[in-house]
C-alpha cells in the first residue's frame, strides 16, 4: 500500500473515531463544534460512521480505485463546507480543509501511479 494511501486512511480513522464517539455520546464539546443535538447531527453521525467503516475496511483490504473514490467524495464535501457553513473560521471547517489537502495529495499520487 502506498504510504499516502495509508496516511489518508489512518487520518480518517484518527479523526473520525473521537468525533463519532463524541457525537454518539453527546459530549459537551460537540455542541460548540456541531451545534445542538438535532436530527441533522444524527444524519452527520451516520455519514461519519460510513466514512470511518469504509476507511477501516480499505485499510485492511486496500483497493486503490475504491480509496480514490472515497477520498474524492471527501474532498468535494470538505471543500464545500466553508460555503454551506458560511464560515472559514469554524473549527470543523478548518480541519476539513486541512484533511482535504492531505487527501488531495493522496489522490494525485494515486492518479500519477495509475496513469504515468
NUVOKOL-273274 format. One record per residue: x negated, y, z of N, C-alpha, C, O, CB in turn; residue in one letter; chain. Coordinates in nm, 4 decimals. Glycine has a CB too. Example, Ala and Ser with C-alpha at 12.3 -4.5 7.8 and 13.67 -1.06 7.14 Angstrom:
2
+----------+----------+----------+----------+----------+----------+----------+----------+----------+----------+----------+----------+----------+----------+----------+------+-------+
|      nxx |      nyy |      nzz |     caxx |     cayy |     cazz |      cxx |      cyy |      czz |      oxx |      oyy |      ozz |     cbxx |     cbyy |     cbzz | rest | kette |
+----------+----------+----------+----------+----------+----------+----------+----------+----------+----------+----------+----------+----------+----------+----------+------+-------+
|  -1.3190 |  -0.5690 |   0.7800 |  -1.2300 |  -0.4500 |   0.7800 |  -1.3200 |  -0.3300 |   0.7800 |  -1.4236 |  -0.3319 |   0.8465 |  -1.1308 |  -0.4473 |   0.9046 |    A |     A |
|  -1.2850 |  -0.2250 |   0.7080 |  -1.3670 |  -0.1060 |   0.7140 |  -1.2900 |   0.0030 |   0.7870 |  -1.3409 |   0.1138 |   0.8039 |  -1.4084 |  -0.0598 |   0.5725 |    S |     A |
+----------+----------+----------+----------+----------+----------+----------+----------+----------+----------+----------+----------+----------+----------+----------+------+-------+
END
This chain:
116
+----------+----------+----------+----------+----------+----------+----------+----------+----------+----------+----------+----------+----------+----------+----------+------+-------+
|      nxx |      nyy |      nzz |     caxx |     cayy |     cazz |      cxx |      cyy |      czz |      oxx |      oyy |      ozz |     cbxx |     cbyy |     cbzz | rest | kette |
+----------+----------+----------+----------+----------+----------+----------+----------+----------+----------+----------+----------+----------+----------+----------+------+-------+
|  -0.0852 |  -0.1175 |   0.0000 |   0.0000 |   0.0000 |   0.0000 |  -0.0897 |   0.1237 |   0.0000 |  -0.1864 |   0.1318 |   0.0759 |   0.0969 |  -0.0002 |   0.1229 |    X |     A |
|  -0.0566 |   0.2190 |  -0.0854 |  -0.1335 |   0.3433 |  -0.0930 |  -0.1249 |   0.4173 |   0.0408 |  -0.0188 |   0.4204 |   0.1030 |  -0.0818 |   0.4334 |  -0.2089 |    X |     A |
|  -0.2353 |   0.4764 |   0.0848 |  -0.2342 |   0.5472 |   0.2141 |  -0.1291 |   0.6581 |   0.2237 |  -0.0750 |   0.6816 |   0.3317 |  -0.3700 |   0.6065 |   0.2396 |    X |     A |
|  -0.0994 |   0.7263 |   0.1134 |   0.0016 |   0.8327 |   0.1192 |   0.1426 |   0.7752 |   0.1356 |   0.2272 |   0.8369 |   0.2005 |  -0.0051 |   0.9194 |  -0.0078 |    X |     A |
|   0.1683 |   0.6585 |   0.0778 |   0.2982 |   0.5936 |   0.0990 |   0.3109 |   0.5566 |   0.2460 |   0.4142 |   0.5807 |   0.3085 |   0.3140 |   0.4669 |   0.0084 |    X |     A |
|   0.2061 |   0.4984 |   0.2999 |   0.2046 |   0.4640 |   0.4417 |   0.2266 |   0.5888 |   0.5276 |   0.3035 |   0.5860 |   0.6236 |   0.0715 |   0.3960 |   0.4791 |    X |     A |
|   0.1590 |   0.6974 |   0.4924 |   0.1717 |   0.8220 |   0.5695 |   0.3143 |   0.8758 |   0.5657 |   0.3681 |   0.9158 |   0.6690 |   0.0750 |   0.9279 |   0.5158 |    X |     A |
|   0.3758 |   0.8773 |   0.4480 |   0.5116 |   0.9304 |   0.4370 |   0.6132 |   0.8450 |   0.5127 |   0.6997 |   0.8978 |   0.5825 |   0.5519 |   0.9404 |   0.2908 |    X |     A |
|   0.6023 |   0.7143 |   0.4985 |   0.6966 |   0.6264 |   0.5682 |   0.6755 |   0.6325 |   0.7193 |   0.7721 |   0.6339 |   0.7955 |   0.6817 |   0.4817 |   0.5186 |    X |     A |
|   0.5495 |   0.6360 |   0.7625 |   0.5203 |   0.6470 |   0.9053 |   0.5681 |   0.7810 |   0.9606 |   0.6189 |   0.7878 |   1.0725 |   0.3699 |   0.6300 |   0.9307 |    X |     A |
|   0.5518 |   0.8871 |   0.8822 |   0.6004 |   1.0184 |   0.9239 |   0.7520 |   1.0163 |   0.9415 |   0.8040 |   1.0673 |   1.0408 |   0.5601 |   1.1261 |   0.8215 |    X |     A |
|   0.8225 |   0.9575 |   0.8456 |   0.9678 |   0.9453 |   0.8586 |   1.0046 |   0.8765 |   0.9895 |   1.0904 |   0.9241 |   1.0638 |   1.0264 |   0.8676 |   0.7396 |    X |     A |
|   0.9396 |   0.7652 |   1.0167 |   0.9713 |   0.6873 |   1.1367 |   0.9378 |   0.7668 |   1.2629 |   1.0167 |   0.7715 |   1.3572 |   0.8946 |   0.5533 |   1.1360 |    X |     A |
|   0.8206 |   0.8285 |   1.2635 |   0.7770 |   0.9044 |   1.3813 |   0.8699 |   1.0210 |   1.4128 |   0.8919 |   1.0534 |   1.5295 |   0.6358 |   0.9562 |   1.3605 |    X |     A |
|   0.9238 |   1.0834 |   1.3103 |   1.0144 |   1.1966 |   1.3305 |   1.1569 |   1.1480 |   1.3593 |   1.2248 |   1.2014 |   1.4471 |   1.0136 |   1.2887 |   1.2067 |    X |     A |
|   1.2010 |   1.0477 |   1.2855 |   1.3410 |   1.0079 |   1.2948 |   1.3758 |   0.9289 |   1.4204 |   1.4898 |   0.9361 |   1.4663 |   1.3768 |   0.9274 |   1.1757 |    X |     A |
|   1.2828 |   0.8545 |   1.4770 |   1.3153 |   0.7794 |   1.5991 |   1.3585 |   0.8748 |   1.7115 |   1.4674 |   0.8575 |   1.7662 |   1.1935 |   0.6945 |   1.6446 |    X |     A |
|   1.2772 |   0.9741 |   1.7475 |   1.3223 |   1.0620 |   1.8560 |   1.4449 |   1.1464 |   1.8186 |   1.5287 |   1.1744 |   1.9043 |   1.2091 |   1.1536 |   1.8971 |    X |     A |
|   1.4558 |   1.1864 |   1.6932 |   1.5719 |   1.2648 |   1.6514 |   1.6992 |   1.1810 |   1.6616 |   1.8006 |   1.2276 |   1.7135 |   1.5533 |   1.3167 |   1.5074 |    X |     A |
|   1.6938 |   1.0579 |   1.6121 |   1.8116 |   0.9706 |   1.6185 |   1.8484 |   0.9389 |   1.7633 |   1.9660 |   0.9405 |   1.7994 |   1.7862 |   0.8403 |   1.5407 |    X |     A |
|   1.7484 |   0.9102 |   1.8457 |   1.7759 |   0.8826 |   1.9868 |   1.8370 |   1.0062 |   2.0529 |   1.9339 |   0.9958 |   2.1282 |   1.6461 |   0.8399 |   2.0609 |    X |     A |
|   1.7804 |   1.1217 |   2.0245 |   1.8325 |   1.2461 |   2.0818 |   1.9757 |   1.2738 |   2.0407 |   2.0590 |   1.3099 |   2.1238 |   1.7456 |   1.3621 |   2.0412 |    X |     A |
|   2.0045 |   1.2567 |   1.9118 |   2.1411 |   1.2795 |   1.8641 |   2.2374 |   1.1749 |   1.9207 |   2.3493 |   1.2081 |   1.9597 |   2.1451 |   1.2771 |   1.7103 |    X |     A |
|   2.1941 |   1.0498 |   1.9253 |   2.2809 |   0.9418 |   1.9733 |   2.3124 |   0.9560 |   2.1222 |   2.4230 |   0.9245 |   2.1662 |   2.2155 |   0.8062 |   1.9469 |    X |     A |
|   2.2151 |   1.0032 |   2.1988 |   2.2351 |   1.0179 |   2.3433 |   2.2835 |   1.1574 |   2.3816 |   2.3035 |   1.1873 |   2.4993 |   2.1061 |   0.9870 |   2.4167 |    X |     A |
|   2.3016 |   1.2411 |   2.2818 |   2.3468 |   1.3791 |   2.3035 |   2.2542 |   1.4560 |   2.3976 |   2.2984 |   1.5273 |   2.4876 |   2.4885 |   1.3795 |   2.3596 |    X |     A |
|   2.1248 |   1.4389 |   2.3735 |   2.0235 |   1.5076 |   2.4540 |   2.0429 |   1.6587 |   2.4445 |   2.0847 |   1.7110 |   2.3413 |   1.8808 |   1.4684 |   2.4081 |    X |     A |
|   2.0119 |   1.7267 |   2.5530 |   2.0327 |   1.8716 |   2.5585 |   1.9608 |   1.9462 |   2.4464 |   2.0152 |   2.0420 |   2.3915 |   1.9864 |   1.9250 |   2.6921 |    X |     A |
|   1.8396 |   1.9037 |   2.4118 |   1.7623 |   1.9753 |   2.3100 |   1.8287 |   1.9704 |   2.1718 |   1.8015 |   2.0550 |   2.0867 |   1.6219 |   1.9169 |   2.3014 |    X |     A |
|   1.9156 |   1.8714 |   2.1501 |   1.9776 |   1.8603 |   2.0179 |   2.0773 |   1.9722 |   1.9913 |   2.1031 |   2.0055 |   1.8756 |   2.0469 |   1.7264 |   2.0040 |    X |     A |
|   2.1336 |   2.0306 |   2.0963 |   2.2275 |   2.1416 |   2.0763 |   2.1551 |   2.2613 |   2.0163 |   2.2068 |   2.3256 |   1.9249 |   2.2951 |   2.1813 |   2.2097 |    X |     A |
|   2.0365 |   2.2916 |   2.0664 |   1.9595 |   2.4045 |   2.0119 |   1.9188 |   2.3792 |   1.8671 |   1.9181 |   2.4713 |   1.7854 |   1.8345 |   2.4302 |   2.0973 |    X |     A |
|   1.8851 |   2.2547 |   1.8355 |   1.8372 |   2.2227 |   1.7006 |   1.9504 |   2.1962 |   1.6025 |   1.9414 |   2.2356 |   1.4862 |   1.7463 |   2.1025 |   1.7055 |    X |     A |
|   2.0573 |   2.1298 |   1.6474 |   2.1623 |   2.0829 |   1.5553 |   2.3016 |   2.1365 |   1.5862 |   2.3974 |   2.1051 |   1.5155 |   2.1669 |   1.9336 |   1.5570 |    X |     A |
|   2.3133 |   2.2167 |   1.6910 |   2.4434 |   2.2714 |   1.7271 |   2.5203 |   2.1754 |   1.8164 |   2.4714 |   2.0677 |   1.8506 |   2.5243 |   2.3028 |   1.6020 |    X |     A |
|   2.6424 |   2.2161 |   1.8541 |   2.7226 |   2.1332 |   1.9446 |   2.7642 |   2.0016 |   1.8790 |   2.7589 |   1.9861 |   1.7570 |   2.8469 |   2.2099 |   1.9900 |    X |     A |
|   2.8052 |   1.9085 |   1.9628 |   2.8498 |   1.7786 |   1.9138 |   2.9762 |   1.7977 |   1.8301 |   3.0766 |   1.8515 |   1.8769 |   2.8756 |   1.6801 |   2.0319 |    X |     A |
|   2.9684 |   1.7520 |   1.7051 |   3.0803 |   1.7617 |   1.6111 |   3.0789 |   1.6371 |   1.5230 |   2.9809 |   1.5626 |   1.5230 |   3.0715 |   1.8928 |   1.5241 |    X |     A |
|   3.1863 |   1.6139 |   1.4482 |   3.1824 |   1.5037 |   1.3517 |   3.0670 |   1.5199 |   1.2515 |   3.0087 |   1.4206 |   1.2080 |   3.3162 |   1.4950 |   1.2764 |    X |     A |
|   3.0343 |   1.6427 |   1.2154 |   2.9241 |   1.6657 |   1.1210 |   2.7916 |   1.6160 |   1.1781 |   2.7092 |   1.5620 |   1.1043 |   2.9134 |   1.8152 |   1.0864 |    X |     A |
|   2.7704 |   1.6333 |   1.3073 |   2.6486 |   1.5805 |   1.3701 |   2.6473 |   1.4287 |   1.3668 |   2.5415 |   1.3679 |   1.3507 |   2.6367 |   1.6298 |   1.5148 |    X |     A |
|   2.7626 |   1.3676 |   1.3818 |   2.7711 |   1.2221 |   1.3718 |   2.7366 |   1.1735 |   1.2321 |   2.6688 |   1.0721 |   1.2156 |   2.9101 |   1.1747 |   1.4100 |    X |     A |
|   2.7832 |   1.2460 |   1.1324 |   2.7502 |   1.2129 |   0.9933 |   2.6009 |   1.2301 |   0.9705 |   2.5380 |   1.1461 |   0.9060 |   2.8305 |   1.3015 |   0.8946 |    X |     A |
|   2.5436 |   1.3375 |   1.0223 |   2.3993 |   1.3603 |   1.0091 |   2.3213 |   1.2475 |   1.0754 |   2.2211 |   1.2013 |   1.0208 |   2.3597 |   1.4959 |   1.0710 |    X |     A |
|   2.3659 |   1.2027 |   1.1923 |   2.3006 |   1.0909 |   1.2594 |   2.3046 |   0.9661 |   1.1711 |   2.2057 |   0.8934 |   1.1623 |   2.3677 |   1.0629 |   1.3953 |    X |     A |
|   2.4169 |   0.9411 |   1.1064 |   2.4268 |   0.8255 |   1.0165 |   2.3278 |   0.8358 |   0.9015 |   2.2640 |   0.7372 |   0.8648 |   2.5688 |   0.8129 |   0.9615 |    X |     A |
|   2.3152 |   0.9549 |   0.8449 |   2.2211 |   0.9763 |   0.7351 |   2.0779 |   0.9558 |   0.7843 |   1.9978 |   0.8898 |   0.7182 |   2.2380 |   1.1181 |   0.6753 |    X |     A |
|   2.0463 |   1.0129 |   0.9007 |   1.9119 |   0.9969 |   0.9561 |   1.8817 |   0.8502 |   0.9861 |   1.7699 |   0.8042 |   0.9624 |   1.8965 |   1.0809 |   1.0835 |    X |     A |
|   1.9803 |   0.7762 |   1.0380 |   1.9577 |   0.6338 |   1.0650 |   1.9344 |   0.5566 |   0.9357 |   1.8532 |   0.4642 |   0.9328 |   2.0768 |   0.5740 |   1.1411 |    X |     A |
|   2.0048 |   0.5934 |   0.8288 |   1.9834 |   0.5278 |   0.6991 |   1.8410 |   0.5537 |   0.6487 |   1.7759 |   0.4632 |   0.5967 |   2.0872 |   0.5778 |   0.5949 |    X |     A |
|   1.7934 |   0.6767 |   0.6643 |   1.6568 |   0.7099 |   0.6244 |   1.5557 |   0.6338 |   0.7098 |   1.4548 |   0.5854 |   0.6584 |   1.6327 |   0.8615 |   0.6357 |    X |     A |
|   1.5823 |   0.6233 |   0.8392 |   1.4934 |   0.5521 |   0.9304 |   1.4874 |   0.4034 |   0.8960 |   1.3789 |   0.3462 |   0.8863 |   1.5395 |   0.5711 |   1.0753 |    X |     A |
|   1.6022 |   0.3417 |   0.8779 |   1.6066 |   0.1987 |   0.8454 |   1.5410 |   0.1724 |   0.7105 |   1.4671 |   0.0752 |   0.6947 |   1.7519 |   0.1477 |   0.8445 |    X |     A |
|   1.5680 |   0.2588 |   0.6139 |   1.5072 |   0.2431 |   0.4812 |   1.3556 |   0.2574 |   0.4888 |   1.2827 |   0.1803 |   0.4263 |   1.5650 |   0.3463 |   0.3829 |    X |     A |
|   1.3084 |   0.3546 |   0.5642 |   1.1639 |   0.3751 |   0.5787 |   1.0979 |   0.2553 |   0.6445 |   0.9921 |   0.2103 |   0.6006 |   1.1355 |   0.5013 |   0.6601 |    X |     A |
|   1.1603 |   0.2032 |   0.7504 |   1.1041 |   0.0866 |   0.8192 |   1.1018 |  -0.0360 |   0.7276 |   1.0039 |  -0.1105 |   0.7242 |   1.1850 |   0.0558 |   0.9463 |    X |     A |
|   1.2103 |  -0.0553 |   0.6541 |   1.2169 |  -0.1700 |   0.5626 |   1.1108 |  -0.1586 |   0.4537 |   1.0459 |  -0.2575 |   0.4196 |   1.3569 |  -0.1806 |   0.4990 |    X |     A |
|   1.0930 |  -0.0390 |   0.3994 |   0.9939 |  -0.0200 |   0.2933 |   0.8509 |  -0.0275 |   0.3464 |   0.7580 |  -0.0596 |   0.2723 |   1.0162 |   0.1141 |   0.2244 |    X |     A |
|   0.8343 |   0.0018 |   0.4732 |   0.7029 |  -0.0133 |   0.5342 |   0.6685 |  -0.1621 |   0.5449 |   0.5534 |  -0.2014 |   0.5259 |   0.6989 |   0.0544 |   0.6740 |    X |     A |
|   0.7687 |  -0.2437 |   0.5752 |   0.7475 |  -0.3879 |   0.5883 |   0.7425 |  -0.4584 |   0.4531 |   0.6674 |  -0.5542 |   0.4351 |   0.8572 |  -0.4487 |   0.6734 |    X |     A |
|   0.8231 |  -0.4102 |   0.3581 |   0.8295 |  -0.4705 |   0.2245 |   0.8224 |  -0.3588 |   0.1203 |   0.9243 |  -0.3224 |   0.0616 |   0.9607 |  -0.5557 |   0.2065 |    X |     A |
|   0.7042 |  -0.3048 |   0.0974 |   0.6927 |  -0.1888 |   0.0090 |   0.7255 |  -0.2196 |  -0.1374 |   0.6709 |  -0.3122 |  -0.1974 |   0.5536 |  -0.1331 |   0.0178 |    X |     A |
|   0.8138 |  -0.1413 |  -0.1911 |   0.8460 |  -0.1429 |  -0.3343 |   0.8285 |   0.0020 |  -0.3786 |   0.9083 |   0.0888 |  -0.3434 |   0.9951 |  -0.1991 |  -0.3646 |    X |     A |
|   0.7244 |   0.0268 |  -0.4553 |   0.6860 |   0.1639 |  -0.4879 |   0.8003 |   0.2441 |  -0.5491 |   0.8201 |   0.3603 |  -0.5137 |   0.5687 |   0.1631 |  -0.5826 |    X |     A |
|   0.8749 |   0.1840 |  -0.6396 |   0.9854 |   0.2571 |  -0.7029 |   1.0921 |   0.2962 |  -0.6008 |   1.1511 |   0.4037 |  -0.6106 |   1.0483 |   0.1726 |  -0.8143 |    X |     A |
|   1.1166 |   0.2099 |  -0.5041 |   1.2159 |   0.2411 |  -0.4009 |   1.1639 |   0.3506 |  -0.3066 |   1.2400 |   0.4371 |  -0.2632 |   1.2517 |   0.1137 |  -0.3205 |    X |     A |
|   1.0360 |   0.3460 |  -0.2761 |   0.9757 |   0.4523 |  -0.1950 |   0.9893 |   0.5849 |  -0.2678 |   1.0263 |   0.6856 |  -0.2073 |   0.8264 |   0.4218 |  -0.1645 |    X |     A |
|   0.9599 |   0.5857 |  -0.3962 |   0.9701 |   0.7085 |  -0.4755 |   1.1129 |   0.7632 |  -0.4733 |   1.1331 |   0.8838 |  -0.4590 |   0.9256 |   0.6826 |  -0.6206 |    X |     A |
|   1.2105 |   0.6758 |  -0.4872 |   1.3495 |   0.7201 |  -0.4831 |   1.3869 |   0.7786 |  -0.3480 |   1.4508 |   0.8836 |  -0.3413 |   1.4418 |   0.6052 |  -0.5160 |    X |     A |
|   1.3479 |   0.7121 |  -0.2412 |   1.3758 |   0.7613 |  -0.1060 |   1.3130 |   0.8984 |  -0.0843 |   1.3786 |   0.9906 |  -0.0358 |   1.3239 |   0.6621 |  -0.0007 |    X |     A |
|   1.1862 |   0.9112 |  -0.1201 |   1.1159 |   1.0384 |  -0.0988 |   1.1727 |   1.1490 |  -0.1860 |   1.1814 |   1.2637 |  -0.1420 |   0.9669 |   1.0222 |  -0.1270 |    X |     A |
|   1.2116 |   1.1169 |  -0.3087 |   1.2690 |   1.2197 |  -0.3974 |   1.3981 |   1.2752 |  -0.3384 |   1.4192 |   1.3965 |  -0.3388 |   1.2960 |   1.1616 |  -0.5386 |    X |     A |
|   1.4834 |   1.1888 |  -0.2884 |   1.6088 |   1.2345 |  -0.2267 |   1.5782 |   1.3205 |  -0.1049 |   1.6408 |   1.4245 |  -0.0847 |   1.6979 |   1.1140 |  -0.1866 |    X |     A |
|   1.4823 |   1.2773 |  -0.0240 |   1.4471 |   1.3557 |   0.0944 |   1.3910 |   1.4927 |   0.0571 |   1.4236 |   1.5926 |   0.1213 |   1.3457 |   1.2799 |   0.1793 |    X |     A |
|   1.3086 |   1.4980 |  -0.0443 |   1.2520 |   1.6265 |  -0.0858 |   1.3633 |   1.7222 |  -0.1277 |   1.3626 |   1.8394 |  -0.0899 |   1.1515 |   1.6070 |  -0.2018 |    X |     A |
|   1.4574 |   1.6726 |  -0.2048 |   1.5667 |   1.7598 |  -0.2503 |   1.6472 |   1.8116 |  -0.1315 |   1.6731 |   1.9316 |  -0.1217 |   1.6593 |   1.6843 |  -0.3481 |    X |     A |
|   1.6867 |   1.7222 |  -0.0413 |   1.7700 |   1.7705 |   0.0696 |   1.6914 |   1.8604 |   0.1639 |   1.7469 |   1.9556 |   0.2187 |   1.8283 |   1.6529 |   0.1473 |    X |     A |
|   1.5645 |   1.8320 |   0.1835 |   1.4844 |   1.9143 |   0.2729 |   1.4565 |   2.0527 |   0.2129 |   1.4516 |   2.1521 |   0.2853 |   1.3531 |   1.8437 |   0.3048 |    X |     A |
|   1.4386 |   2.0586 |   0.0822 |   1.4155 |   2.1895 |   0.0181 |   1.5425 |   2.2739 |   0.0102 |   1.5350 |   2.3962 |  -0.0014 |   1.3591 |   2.1697 |  -0.1223 |    X |     A |
|   1.6572 |   2.2104 |   0.0163 |   1.7823 |   2.2878 |   0.0123 |   1.8292 |   2.3337 |   0.1500 |   1.9161 |   2.4204 |   0.1592 |   1.8912 |   2.2055 |  -0.0520 |    X |     A |
|   1.7733 |   2.2773 |   0.2576 |   1.8220 |   2.3144 |   0.3911 |   1.8063 |   2.4626 |   0.4262 |   1.8941 |   2.5162 |   0.4939 |   1.7505 |   2.2331 |   0.4933 |    X |     A |
|   1.7011 |   2.5313 |   0.3848 |   1.6964 |   2.6742 |   0.4202 |   1.8152 |   2.7522 |   0.3623 |   1.8593 |   2.8517 |   0.4199 |   1.5651 |   2.7361 |   0.3705 |    X |     A |
|   1.8650 |   2.7064 |   0.2502 |   1.9763 |   2.7761 |   0.1861 |   2.1104 |   2.7361 |   0.2471 |   2.1997 |   2.8198 |   0.2603 |   1.9768 |   2.7476 |   0.0364 |    X |     A |
|   2.1251 |   2.6095 |   0.2842 |   2.2516 |   2.5664 |   0.3440 |   2.2623 |   2.6106 |   0.4900 |   2.3723 |   2.6340 |   0.5401 |   2.2657 |   2.4142 |   0.3343 |    X |     A |
|   2.1485 |   2.6218 |   0.5577 |   2.1471 |   2.6677 |   0.6966 |   2.1380 |   2.8207 |   0.7028 |   2.1677 |   2.8816 |   0.8056 |   2.0289 |   2.6037 |   0.7732 |    X |     A |
|   2.0974 |   2.8802 |   0.5936 |   2.0792 |   3.0250 |   0.5817 |   1.9730 |   3.0765 |   0.6791 |   1.9892 |   3.1807 |   0.7427 |   2.2120 |   3.0970 |   0.6064 |    X |     A |
|   1.8641 |   2.9999 |   0.6885 |   1.7537 |   3.0393 |   0.7756 |   1.6269 |   2.9692 |   0.7300 |   1.6276 |   2.8513 |   0.6945 |   1.7847 |   3.0060 |   0.9239 |    X |     A |
|   1.5189 |   3.0447 |   0.7321 |   1.3882 |   2.9853 |   0.7072 |   1.3105 |   2.9698 |   0.8380 |   1.1969 |   2.9226 |   0.8371 |   1.3085 |   3.0709 |   0.6074 |    X |     A |
|   1.3714 |   3.0094 |   0.9512 |   1.3015 |   3.0038 |   1.0793 |   1.3584 |   2.8988 |   1.1742 |   1.2986 |   2.8728 |   1.2787 |   1.3063 |   3.1386 |   1.1454 |    X |     A |
|   1.4709 |   2.8382 |   1.1415 |   1.5278 |   2.7317 |   1.2223 |   1.4264 |   2.6186 |   1.2337 |   1.3627 |   2.5829 |   1.1346 |   1.6613 |   2.6808 |   1.1617 |    X |     A |
|   1.4105 |   2.5617 |   1.3533 |   1.3079 |   2.4593 |   1.3753 |   1.3267 |   2.3362 |   1.2871 |   1.2284 |   2.2773 |   1.2424 |   1.3078 |   2.4174 |   1.5204 |    X |     A |
|   1.4500 |   2.2969 |   1.2615 |   1.4752 |   2.1815 |   1.1748 |   1.4364 |   2.2146 |   1.0309 |   1.3791 |   2.1311 |   0.9609 |   1.6238 |   2.1387 |   1.1821 |    X |     A |
|   1.4673 |   2.3350 |   0.9876 |   1.4316 |   2.3778 |   0.8513 |   1.2802 |   2.3795 |   0.8347 |   1.2280 |   2.3300 |   0.7348 |   1.4904 |   2.5180 |   0.8204 |    X |     A |
|   1.2107 |   2.4353 |   0.9306 |   1.0643 |   2.4433 |   0.9229 |   1.0030 |   2.3037 |   0.9153 |   0.9144 |   2.2787 |   0.8336 |   1.0077 |   2.5197 |   1.0444 |    X |     A |
|   1.0501 |   2.2134 |   1.0004 |   0.9956 |   2.0773 |   0.9967 |   1.0339 |   2.0074 |   0.8669 |   0.9539 |   1.9316 |   0.8118 |   1.0453 |   1.9958 |   1.1173 |    X |     A |
|   1.1554 |   2.0317 |   0.8172 |   1.1957 |   1.9731 |   0.6885 |   1.1031 |   2.0166 |   0.5758 |   1.0641 |   1.9352 |   0.4921 |   1.3398 |   2.0120 |   0.6550 |    X |     A |
|   1.0682 |   2.1437 |   0.5734 |   0.9812 |   2.1933 |   0.4667 |   0.8414 |   2.1333 |   0.4765 |   0.7801 |   2.1018 |   0.3745 |   0.9728 |   2.3459 |   0.4716 |    X |     A |
|   0.7909 |   2.1173 |   0.5980 |   0.6586 |   2.0563 |   0.6154 |   0.6603 |   1.9096 |   0.5720 |   0.5683 |   1.8628 |   0.5050 |   0.6129 |   2.0677 |   0.7625 |    X |     A |
|   0.7642 |   1.8391 |   0.6102 |   0.7754 |   1.6977 |   0.5715 |   0.7930 |   1.6850 |   0.4203 |   0.7368 |   1.5946 |   0.3586 |   0.8940 |   1.6301 |   0.6450 |    X |     A |
|   0.8702 |   1.7745 |   0.3609 |   0.8886 |   1.7728 |   0.2155 |   0.7556 |   1.7910 |   0.1438 |   0.7330 |   1.7306 |   0.0389 |   0.9871 |   1.8824 |   0.1723 |    X |     A |
|   0.6679 |   1.8731 |   0.1989 |   0.5362 |   1.8936 |   0.1372 |   0.4547 |   1.7638 |   0.1389 |   0.3904 |   1.7296 |   0.0397 |   0.4589 |   2.0061 |   0.2107 |    X |     A |
|   0.4574 |   1.6922 |   0.2506 |   0.3859 |   1.5645 |   0.2586 |   0.4451 |   1.4653 |   0.1592 |   0.3721 |   1.3980 |   0.0864 |   0.3918 |   1.5069 |   0.4023 |    X |     A |
|   0.5783 |   1.4567 |   0.1566 |   0.6443 |   1.3632 |   0.0656 |   0.6181 |   1.3996 |  -0.0810 |   0.6080 |   1.3112 |  -0.1661 |   0.7951 |   1.3607 |   0.0929 |    X |     A |
|   0.6072 |   1.5289 |  -0.1103 |   0.5783 |   1.5706 |  -0.2481 |   0.4400 |   1.5232 |  -0.2910 |   0.4219 |   1.4782 |  -0.4041 |   0.5882 |   1.7236 |  -0.2616 |    X |     A |
|   0.3430 |   1.5330 |  -0.2015 |   0.2084 |   1.4833 |  -0.2321 |   0.2142 |   1.3325 |  -0.2586 |   0.1515 |   1.2827 |  -0.3521 |   0.1096 |   1.5149 |  -0.1152 |    X |     A |
|   0.2890 |   1.2616 |  -0.1763 |   0.3034 |   1.1164 |  -0.1957 |   0.3691 |   1.0861 |  -0.3293 |   0.3256 |   0.9962 |  -0.4014 |   0.3858 |   1.0541 |  -0.0814 |    X |     A |
|   0.4731 |   1.1603 |  -0.3624 |   0.5440 |   1.1377 |  -0.4889 |   0.4528 |   1.1654 |  -0.6082 |   0.4563 |   1.0913 |  -0.7063 |   0.6698 |   1.2263 |  -0.4969 |    X |     A |
|   0.3726 |   1.2692 |  -0.6017 |   0.2769 |   1.2980 |  -0.7083 |   0.1749 |   1.1850 |  -0.7191 |   0.1381 |   1.1447 |  -0.8294 |   0.2056 |   1.4329 |  -0.6829 |    X |     A |
|   0.1299 |   1.1347 |  -0.6061 |   0.0351 |   1.0224 |  -0.6053 |   0.0962 |   0.8993 |  -0.6723 |   0.0319 |   0.8331 |  -0.7538 |  -0.0072 |   0.9884 |  -0.4606 |    X |     A |
|   0.2215 |   0.8701 |  -0.6364 |   0.2910 |   0.7560 |  -0.6983 |   0.3019 |   0.7779 |  -0.8484 |   0.2754 |   0.6865 |  -0.9264 |   0.4324 |   0.7362 |  -0.6363 |    X |     A |
|   0.3403 |   0.8974 |  -0.8894 |   0.3556 |   0.9299 |  -1.0313 |   0.2230 |   0.9093 |  -1.1055 |   0.2187 |   0.8456 |  -1.2107 |   0.4049 |   1.0758 |  -1.0486 |    X |     A |
|   0.1148 |   0.9646 |  -1.0484 |  -0.0152 |   0.9552 |  -1.1160 |  -0.0654 |   0.8107 |  -1.1264 |  -0.1330 |   0.7753 |  -1.2230 |  -0.1183 |   1.0398 |  -1.0419 |    X |     A |
|  -0.0332 |   0.7292 |  -1.0292 |  -0.0753 |   0.5894 |  -1.0349 |   0.0134 |   0.5081 |  -1.1284 |  -0.0312 |   0.4094 |  -1.1869 |  -0.0737 |   0.5279 |  -0.8952 |    X |     A |
|   0.1381 |   0.5494 |  -1.1423 |   0.2316 |   0.4776 |  -1.2288 |   0.2137 |   0.5169 |  -1.3751 |   0.2232 |   0.4336 |  -1.4652 |   0.3755 |   0.5043 |  -1.1848 |    X |     A |
|   0.1876 |   0.6453 |  -1.3966 |   0.1717 |   0.6982 |  -1.5326 |   0.0382 |   0.7680 |  -1.5460 |   0.0330 |   0.8908 |  -1.5523 |   0.2860 |   0.7951 |  -1.5680 |    X |     A |
|  -0.0714 |   0.6909 |  -1.5506 |  -0.2055 |   0.7524 |  -1.5541 |  -0.2327 |   0.8273 |  -1.6832 |  -0.3408 |   0.8838 |  -1.7002 |  -0.3117 |   0.6465 |  -1.5351 |    X |     A |
+----------+----------+----------+----------+----------+----------+----------+----------+----------+----------+----------+----------+----------+----------+----------+------+-------+
END
